[in-house]
Amino acid sequence: MSNSEFIMEHLQKMFPDAVCELHHKSNFELLIAVVLSAQTTDERVNSVTPSLFERYPDAYALSKAKLEDVEQIIRPIGLYHNKAVNIIRLSSALCDFYEGQVPENREDLESLPGVGRKTANVILSNCFDVPAFAVDTHVSRVSKRLKIADPEDDVKTIEEKLMTYFPKERWGKLHHQFIFFGRYKCKAAKPECTDCPFQSICDHFA
């Protein structure tokens, strides 16, 4: 069995039901939630989005929002001023160019304010079933510890290595399984190594 097959098999055993943990009821809500999730936790984002989406349920409503009102709602997540600016501008762009709908291709997604490659990958994978492997801090850490990526690799390089290492049809699911493994098992400061199935291939354990 190859290392890639070994990793896929054990991640599937550990986290068979891994899914996106950002609460959302539409593509628009997920896009906004992902933008808000930069440099904070999904749990914290989920604490503010119910109020945000109750008041601004779609791009048309949020595009007309007052900056200070949005800031007040999302203040607990940090970087709230820049994020409020971005999600209002993003919503305006959706209304101006895409009839209020989230676009289905990378180029259009990455043209939106506050949307980079990672966010585009999350939306493509979760909303449109387009094979993509978004690299966040958890995915990056796990990839390096399991020697899929090198310690000095940047996000784009890690993404390219993951896409080469694993079959395309597994990218979407593996993205969530990597996140769950990094969030709940292979933590940054205190990884739970005792019963980890990847001890034999883990750079950190070695």
Backbone as CSV, one residue per row, in Angstrom:
resi,resn,N_x,N_y,N_z,CA_x,CA_y,CA_z,C_x,C_y,C_z
1,MET,0.841,-1.203,0.000,0.000,0.000,0.000,0.878,1.255,0.000
2,SER,0.586,2.190,-0.878,1.345,3.437,-0.930,0.992,4.322,0.257
3,ASN,1.851,5.322,0.527,1.574,6.248,1.616,0.266,6.993,1.395
4,SER,-0.015,7.355,0.146,-1.247,8.093,-0.126,-2.471,7.233,0.187
5,GLU,-2.427,5.963,-0.201,-3.539,5.056,0.092,-3.667,4.836,1.597
6,PHE,-2.529,4.721,2.261,-2.504,4.541,3.722,-3.159,5.729,4.417
7,ILE,-2.811,6.936,3.991,-3.368,8.159,4.585,-4.869,8.238,4.325
8,MET,-5.274,7.988,3.087,-6.702,8.060,2.754,-7.510,7.047,3.564
9,GLU,-6.984,5.829,3.684,-7.691,4.770,4.402,-7.912,5.141,5.863
10,HIS,-6.874,5.655,6.509,-6.996,5.941,7.943,-7.774,7.229,8.217
11,LEU,-7.653,8.212,7.352,-8.469,9.415,7.527,-9.950,9.077,7.353
12,GLN,-10.245,8.170,6.428,-11.632,7.751,6.232,-12.162,7.008,7.459
13,LYS,-11.307,6.205,8.088,-11.716,5.514,9.314,-11.933,6.491,10.459
14,MET,-11.064,7.501,10.554,-11.124,8.446,11.666,-12.248,9.466,11.507
15,PHE,-12.408,9.967,10.276,-13.363,11.050,10.046,-14.219,10.782,8.802
16,PRO,-15.056,9.747,8.858,-15.862,9.403,7.678,-16.913,10.457,7.334
17,ASP,-17.295,11.232,8.324,-18.374,12.206,8.120,-17.871,13.651,8.108
18,ALA,-16.588,13.836,7.853,-16.026,15.188,7.856,-16.686,16.049,6.774
19,VAL,-17.171,17.209,7.203,-17.809,18.161,6.284,-17.400,19.573,6.686
20,CYS,-17.786,20.529,5.878,-17.544,21.930,6.209,-18.283,22.283,7.494
21,GLU,-17.579,22.875,8.450,-18.187,23.204,9.739,-18.680,24.656,9.817
22,LEU,-18.568,25.392,8.731,-19.159,26.723,8.679,-20.652,26.578,8.372
23,HIS,-21.494,27.051,9.259,-22.932,26.908,9.075,-23.409,27.804,7.937
24,HIS,-24.206,27.245,7.042,-24.712,28.023,5.919,-25.925,27.332,5.311
25,LYS,-26.764,28.123,4.665,-27.964,27.590,4.018,-27.970,27.881,2.519
26,SER,-26.945,28.541,2.024,-26.882,28.884,0.605,-25.429,29.093,0.204
27,ASN,-25.189,29.127,-1.090,-23.840,29.415,-1.588,-23.370,30.788,-1.133
28,PHE,-24.276,31.757,-1.139,-23.934,33.105,-0.696,-23.494,33.103,0.764
29,GLU,-24.237,32.415,1.617,-23.887,32.380,3.039,-22.529,31.714,3.253
30,LEU,-22.255,30.642,2.503,-20.952,29.987,2.671,-19.828,30.899,2.209
31,LEU,-20.017,31.591,1.101,-18.979,32.505,0.611,-18.660,33.574,1.646
32,ILE,-19.689,34.176,2.205,-19.473,35.207,3.230,-18.796,34.599,4.457
33,ALA,-19.234,33.432,4.875,-18.661,32.787,6.061,-17.181,32.463,5.857
34,VAL,-16.821,32.005,4.670,-15.416,31.672,4.408,-14.558,32.929,4.439
35,VAL,-15.051,34.017,3.852,-14.312,35.280,3.899,-14.131,35.735,5.353
36,LEU,-15.158,35.575,6.154,-15.079,35.976,7.564,-14.159,35.070,8.378
37,SER,-13.904,33.859,7.893,-13.153,32.876,8.685,-11.649,33.093,8.672
38,ALA,-11.169,34.045,7.875,-9.722,34.300,7.817,-9.191,34.680,9.195
39,GLN,-8.173,33.974,9.633,-7.468,34.250,10.889,-8.382,34.197,12.112
40,THR,-9.399,33.345,12.036,-10.228,33.086,13.209,-10.775,31.674,13.074
41,THR,-11.580,31.228,14.022,-12.088,29.857,14.014,-13.484,29.790,13.398
42,ASP,-13.815,28.611,12.871,-15.163,28.404,12.348,-16.202,28.612,13.444
43,GLU,-15.877,28.168,14.640,-16.799,28.300,15.773,-17.141,29.774,16.024
44,ARG,-16.142,30.620,15.967,-16.387,32.041,16.200,-17.208,32.652,15.066
45,VAL,-16.904,32.256,13.834,-17.698,32.744,12.697,-19.152,32.312,12.846
46,ASN,-19.361,31.056,13.240,-20.726,30.544,13.409,-21.492,31.270,14.511
47,SER,-20.765,31.922,15.396,-21.443,32.651,16.479,-22.029,33.982,16.004
48,VAL,-21.528,34.507,14.870,-22.011,35.814,14.407,-22.863,35.730,13.137
49,THR,-22.689,34.673,12.352,-23.400,34.631,11.069,-24.919,34.498,11.180
50,PRO,-25.488,33.831,12.201,-26.953,33.806,12.270,-27.566,35.211,12.319
51,SER,-26.994,36.076,13.124,-27.499,37.462,13.195,-27.252,38.207,11.892
52,LEU,-26.071,37.972,11.301,-25.728,38.643,10.046,-26.693,38.249,8.933
53,PHE,-26.945,36.953,8.791,-27.777,36.487,7.680,-29.268,36.708,7.936
54,GLU,-29.648,36.808,9.194,-31.041,37.159,9.481,-31.336,38.581,9.009
55,ARG,-30.373,39.453,9.206,-30.556,40.849,8.806,-30.266,41.065,7.323
56,TYR,-29.277,40.320,6.810,-28.871,40.471,5.393,-28.870,39.086,4.737
57,PRO,-30.026,38.598,4.289,-30.141,37.218,3.817,-29.569,36.950,2.434
58,ASP,-29.261,38.002,1.681,-28.731,37.782,0.333,-27.800,38.929,-0.058
59,ALA,-27.225,38.812,-1.239,-26.251,39.811,-1.690,-26.872,41.195,-1.831
60,TYR,-28.114,41.243,-2.271,-28.761,42.548,-2.465,-28.928,43.276,-1.128
61,ALA,-29.309,42.544,-0.102,-29.481,43.160,1.216,-28.141,43.602,1.792
62,LEU,-27.128,42.733,1.707,-25.833,43.062,2.303,-25.125,44.177,1.540
63,SER,-25.368,44.261,0.248,-24.724,45.320,-0.545,-25.195,46.710,-0.136
64,LYS,-26.373,46.785,0.473,-26.945,48.074,0.886,-26.731,48.355,2.377
65,ALA,-26.009,47.468,3.049,-25.815,47.600,4.492,-24.911,48.784,4.830
66,LYS,-25.131,49.354,6.003,-24.228,50.376,6.528,-23.023,49.688,7.156
67,LEU,-21.850,50.213,6.860,-20.609,49.604,7.333,-20.616,49.418,8.845
68,GLU,-21.027,50.458,9.575,-20.976,50.380,11.036,-21.938,49.329,11.581
69,ASP,-23.037,49.076,10.883,-23.980,48.052,11.335,-23.385,46.654,11.167
70,VAL,-22.723,46.420,10.042,-22.084,45.125,9.815,-20.920,44.929,10.786
71,GLU,-20.147,45.985,10.993,-19.027,45.909,11.944,-19.513,45.501,13.330
72,GLN,-20.628,46.048,13.750,-21.151,45.757,15.086,-21.513,44.281,15.231
73,ILE,-22.068,43.715,14.165,-22.479,42.309,14.208,-21.271,41.377,14.237
74,ILE,-20.255,41.676,13.408,-19.130,40.733,13.268,-17.933,41.100,14.147
75,ARG,-18.086,42.083,14.990,-16.982,42.551,15.837,-16.277,41.420,16.603
76,PRO,-16.995,40.410,17.130,-16.319,39.369,17.929,-15.289,38.530,17.159
77,ILE,-15.310,38.555,15.826,-14.404,37.651,15.102,-13.034,38.258,14.827
78,GLY,-12.837,39.532,15.125,-11.546,40.153,14.859,-11.422,40.614,13.420
79,LEU,-10.537,41.591,13.194,-10.344,42.180,11.863,-11.686,42.595,11.251
80,TYR,-12.596,42.989,12.126,-13.987,43.182,11.695,-14.166,44.337,10.717
81,HIS,-13.309,45.363,10.807,-13.481,46.496,9.887,-13.189,46.074,8.448
82,ASN,-12.017,45.484,8.229,-11.664,45.059,6.874,-12.619,44.000,6.340
83,LYS,-13.035,43.088,7.202,-13.951,42.047,6.771,-15.322,42.621,6.414
84,ALA,-15.775,43.587,7.195,-17.062,44.223,6.894,-17.005,44.949,5.556
85,VAL,-15.913,45.662,5.335,-15.728,46.348,4.050,-15.763,45.335,2.909
86,ASN,-15.034,44.242,3.070,-14.929,43.243,2.003,-16.261,42.574,1.688
87,ILE,-17.020,42.180,2.713,-18.259,41.443,2.417,-19.333,42.362,1.834
88,ILE,-19.297,43.652,2.172,-20.233,44.593,1.533,-19.833,44.811,0.080
89,ARG,-18.543,45.022,-0.164,-18.065,45.206,-1.539,-18.266,43.937,-2.367
90,LEU,-18.021,42.791,-1.755,-18.230,41.508,-2.421,-19.693,41.364,-2.840
91,SER,-20.590,41.692,-1.929,-22.027,41.595,-2.226,-22.424,42.540,-3.352
92,SER,-21.849,43.730,-3.355,-22.126,44.679,-4.440,-21.662,44.137,-5.776
93,ALA,-20.487,43.496,-5.780,-19.968,42.913,-7.018,-20.859,41.775,-7.501
94,LEU,-21.362,40.960,-6.575,-22.277,39.890,-6.959,-23.530,40.455,-7.620
95,CYS,-24.035,41.551,-7.062,-25.242,42.176,-7.621,-24.961,42.828,-8.976
96,ASP,-23.815,43.488,-9.076,-23.489,44.236,-10.294,-23.161,43.319,-11.476
97,PHE,-22.503,42.193,-11.212,-21.970,41.381,-12.303,-22.555,39.973,-12.415
98,TYR,-23.186,39.472,-11.339,-23.613,38.073,-11.346,-25.058,37.891,-10.871
99,GLU,-25.859,38.927,-10.984,-27.277,38.861,-10.625,-27.487,38.350,-9.200
100,GLY,-26.543,38.698,-8.334,-26.659,38.340,-6.925,-26.267,36.916,-6.598
101,GLN,-25.813,36.155,-7.608,-25.472,34.753,-7.401,-23.947,34.554,-7.323
102,VAL,-23.541,33.516,-6.616,-22.124,33.184,-6.508,-21.677,32.530,-7.817
103,PRO,-20.643,33.068,-8.469,-20.194,32.486,-9.743,-19.574,31.104,-9.561
104,GLU,-19.572,30.320,-10.660,-19.164,28.923,-10.594,-17.743,28.665,-11.085
105,ASN,-16.983,29.695,-11.400,-15.628,29.445,-11.896,-14.600,30.253,-11.107
106,ARG,-13.382,29.764,-11.106,-12.316,30.329,-10.286,-12.008,31.784,-10.631
107,GLU,-11.912,32.082,-11.912,-11.540,33.439,-12.324,-12.528,34.466,-11.791
108,ASP,-13.808,34.188,-11.924,-14.826,35.120,-11.435,-14.812,35.199,-9.909
109,LEU,-14.662,34.061,-9.257,-14.617,34.058,-7.792,-13.453,34.895,-7.274
110,GLU,-12.273,34.695,-7.861,-11.089,35.398,-7.369,-11.088,36.882,-7.738
111,SER,-12.012,37.294,-8.585,-12.140,38.720,-8.900,-12.928,39.466,-7.826
112,LEU,-13.573,38.722,-6.934,-14.419,39.333,-5.907,-13.575,39.848,-4.736
113,PRO,-13.950,40.980,-4.141,-13.216,41.520,-2.991,-13.139,40.517,-1.846
114,GLY,-11.937,40.328,-1.324,-11.743,39.455,-0.173,-11.664,37.978,-0.497
115,VAL,-11.736,37.631,-1.792,-11.721,36.218,-2.186,-10.390,35.874,-2.840
116,GLY,-9.640,34.994,-2.191,-8.385,34.508,-2.759,-8.527,33.064,-3.202
117,ARG,-7.422,32.433,-3.483,-7.449,31.079,-4.027,-8.050,30.077,-3.052
118,LYS,-7.705,30.187,-1.768,-8.231,29.232,-0.788,-9.751,29.319,-0.719
119,THR,-10.266,30.539,-0.621,-11.714,30.729,-0.549,-12.385,30.208,-1.813
120,ALA,-11.798,30.512,-2.963,-12.355,30.027,-4.230,-12.398,28.502,-4.253
121,ASN,-11.340,27.862,-3.769,-11.307,26.406,-3.731,-12.422,25.837,-2.847
122,VAL,-12.641,26.443,-1.698,-13.706,25.988,-0.800,-15.059,26.082,-1.485
123,ILE,-15.312,27.202,-2.151,-16.605,27.410,-2.813,-16.765,26.461,-3.992
124,LEU,-15.742,26.326,-4.810,-15.822,25.431,-5.966,-16.133,24.001,-5.519
125,SER,-15.454,23.559,-4.466,-15.615,22.187,-3.995,-16.968,21.968,-3.322
126,ASN,-17.323,22.855,-2.400,-18.514,22.639,-1.576,-19.810,23.018,-2.275
127,CYS,-19.758,24.033,-3.107,-20.984,24.520,-3.745,-21.231,23.916,-5.119
128,PHE,-20.159,23.607,-5.838,-20.315,23.210,-7.233,-19.670,21.856,-7.577
129,ASP,-19.181,21.159,-6.548,-18.573,19.838,-6.746,-17.434,19.852,-7.763
130,VAL,-16.721,20.958,-7.828,-15.540,21.046,-8.680,-14.340,20.550,-7.871
131,PRO,-13.573,19.582,-8.344,-12.430,19.076,-7.582,-11.454,20.202,-7.223
132,ALA,-11.199,20.369,-5.937,-10.280,21.408,-5.468,-9.760,20.989,-4.099
133,PHE,-8.578,21.490,-3.733,-7.979,21.133,-2.441,-7.537,22.427,-1.769
134,ALA,-8.420,23.011,-0.993,-8.115,24.261,-0.310,-7.092,24.017,0.802
135,VAL,-6.096,24.890,0.899,-5.037,24.744,1.897,-5.152,25.851,2.938
136,ASP,-5.581,25.478,4.143,-5.595,26.405,5.267,-4.473,26.014,6.224
137,THR,-4.472,26.584,7.412,-3.381,26.308,8.359,-3.341,24.835,8.765
138,HIS,-4.513,24.202,8.931,-4.551,22.788,9.313,-4.017,21.903,8.194
139,VAL,-4.494,22.145,6.982,-4.048,21.345,5.831,-2.545,21.506,5.619
140,SER,-2.064,22.719,5.755,-0.639,22.991,5.594,0.183,22.230,6.635
141,ARG,-0.222,22.319,7.885,0.521,21.663,8.967,0.541,20.147,8.790
142,VAL,-0.620,19.573,8.515,-0.711,18.123,8.360,0.105,17.654,7.154
143,SER,0.039,18.388,6.060,0.783,18.018,4.852,2.279,17.973,5.114
144,LYS,2.775,18.924,5.894,4.199,18.974,6.202,4.589,17.878,7.200
145,ARG,3.769,17.642,8.184,4.086,16.612,9.174,4.074,15.211,8.564
146,LEU,3.198,15.001,7.576,3.112,13.696,6.936,4.034,13.595,5.725
147,LYS,4.908,14.576,5.570,5.960,14.582,4.540,5.419,14.597,3.111
148,ILE,4.204,15.069,2.951,3.677,15.280,1.606,4.272,16.566,1.043
149,ALA,4.450,17.536,1.924,5.048,18.815,1.557,6.307,19.049,2.383
150,ASP,7.168,19.934,1.904,8.389,20.290,2.623,8.122,21.452,3.570
151,PRO,8.924,21.578,4.633,8.689,22.626,5.628,8.648,24.036,5.051
152,GLU,9.414,24.277,3.980,9.484,25.636,3.428,8.438,25.900,2.342
153,ASP,7.612,24.922,2.017,6.634,25.082,0.928,5.586,26.138,1.257
154,ASP,5.238,26.950,0.260,4.150,27.908,0.429,2.822,27.222,0.109
155,VAL,1.732,27.961,0.299,0.390,27.400,0.168,0.149,26.828,-1.233
156,LYS,0.559,27.565,-2.254,0.329,27.121,-3.633,1.099,25.831,-3.923
157,THR,2.328,25.746,-3.439,3.134,24.542,-3.645,2.517,23.344,-2.933
158,ILE,2.031,23.567,-1.708,1.383,22.485,-0.963,0.152,21.995,-1.710
159,GLU,-0.638,22.928,-2.211,-1.833,22.553,-2.969,-1.470,21.696,-4.182
160,GLU,-0.457,22.109,-4.909,-0.035,21.364,-6.106,0.440,19.954,-5.736
161,LYS,1.172,19.839,-4.616,1.654,18.526,-4.193,0.503,17.620,-3.758
162,LEU,-0.466,18.183,-3.051,-1.627,17.403,-2.622,-2.413,16.898,-3.823
163,MET,-2.561,17.735,-4.837,-3.330,17.361,-6.026,-2.607,16.278,-6.824
164,THR,-1.286,16.257,-6.740,-0.514,15.204,-7.403,-0.529,13.918,-6.591
165,TYR,-0.522,14.057,-5.290,-0.385,12.926,-4.363,-1.660,12.087,-4.268
166,PHE,-2.817,12.761,-4.327,-4.104,12.088,-4.131,-4.961,12.147,-5.395
167,PRO,-5.821,11.155,-5.616,-6.690,11.154,-6.797,-7.717,12.285,-6.743
168,LYS,-7.997,12.844,-7.896,-8.860,14.022,-7.997,-10.232,13.808,-7.351
169,GLU,-10.767,12.608,-7.503,-12.112,12.363,-6.980,-12.170,12.371,-5.451
170,ARG,-11.020,12.376,-4.802,-10.985,12.388,-3.328,-10.643,13.760,-2.751
171,TRP,-10.299,14.729,-3.582,-9.825,16.019,-3.070,-10.829,16.686,-2.128
172,GLY,-12.078,16.753,-2.558,-13.082,17.462,-1.767,-13.246,16.880,-0.381
173,LYS,-13.380,15.558,-0.304,-13.542,14.892,0.985,-12.263,14.979,1.811
174,LEU,-11.111,14.750,1.171,-9.837,14.787,1.895,-9.560,16.155,2.494
175,HIS,-9.951,17.202,1.788,-9.774,18.553,2.328,-10.404,18.655,3.715
176,HIS,-11.640,18.187,3.847,-12.321,18.246,5.147,-11.688,17.289,6.150
177,GLN,-11.254,16.118,5.690,-10.631,15.155,6.604,-9.286,15.657,7.115
178,PHE,-8.518,16.317,6.263,-7.269,16.942,6.709,-7.553,18.007,7.770
179,ILE,-8.584,18.812,7.542,-8.941,19.856,8.504,-9.349,19.237,9.839
180,PHE,-10.196,18.217,9.797,-10.629,17.570,11.035,-9.434,16.960,11.767
181,PHE,-8.548,16.298,11.023,-7.366,15.694,11.637,-6.489,16.769,12.280
182,GLY,-6.280,17.881,11.594,-5.468,18.966,12.142,-6.135,19.700,13.289
183,ARG,-7.447,19.808,13.212,-8.190,20.563,14.236,-8.378,19.765,15.518
184,TYR,-8.623,18.473,15.388,-9.013,17.681,16.548,-7.972,16.651,16.991
185,LYS,-6.972,16.376,16.162,-5.984,15.343,16.511,-4.555,15.873,16.395
186,CYS,-4.172,16.267,15.185,-2.798,16.717,14.929,-2.708,18.237,15.135
187,LYS,-2.942,18.650,16.377,-3.020,20.071,16.704,-1.657,20.745,16.611
188,ALA,-1.681,22.056,16.471,-0.433,22.788,16.257,0.503,22.658,17.460
189,ALA,0.001,22.995,18.649,0.861,23.053,19.827,0.994,21.704,20.522
190,LYS,-0.122,20.985,20.658,-0.099,19.725,21.397,-0.788,18.624,20.606
191,PRO,-0.112,18.104,19.575,-0.713,17.008,18.798,-0.881,15.764,19.655
192,GLU,-1.968,15.035,19.414,-2.255,13.806,20.162,-1.638,12.624,19.412
193,CYS,-0.389,12.351,19.723,0.399,11.389,18.949,0.260,9.947,19.430
194,THR,-0.206,9.744,20.656,-0.130,8.440,21.299,-0.713,7.313,20.448
195,ASP,-1.934,7.500,19.955,-2.578,6.438,19.183,-2.754,6.825,17.716
196,CYS,-1.915,7.721,17.236,-2.036,8.193,15.858,-1.559,7.115,14.882
197,PRO,-2.331,6.814,13.845,-1.935,5.775,12.898,-0.786,6.195,11.977
198,PHE,-0.421,7.479,12.024,0.590,7.984,11.090,1.966,8.167,11.724
199,GLN,2.195,7.574,12.875,3.484,7.729,13.562,4.662,7.364,12.659
200,SER,4.506,6.326,11.860,5.627,5.807,11.067,6.010,6.734,9.917
201,ILE,5.116,7.633,9.520,5.422,8.533,8.410,5.412,10.003,8.812
202,CYS,5.276,10.246,10.113,5.128,11.627,10.598,6.467,12.253,10.955
203,ASP,6.743,13.382,10.358,7.978,14.100,10.615,8.014,14.624,12.044
204,HIS,6.885,15.081,12.559,6.822,15.628,13.912,7.068,14.527,14.947
205,PHE,6.452,13.374,14.770,6.617,12.275,15.724,8.059,11.766,15.714
206,ALA,8.645,11.718,14.530,10.022,11.245,14.427,10.969,12.143,15.186
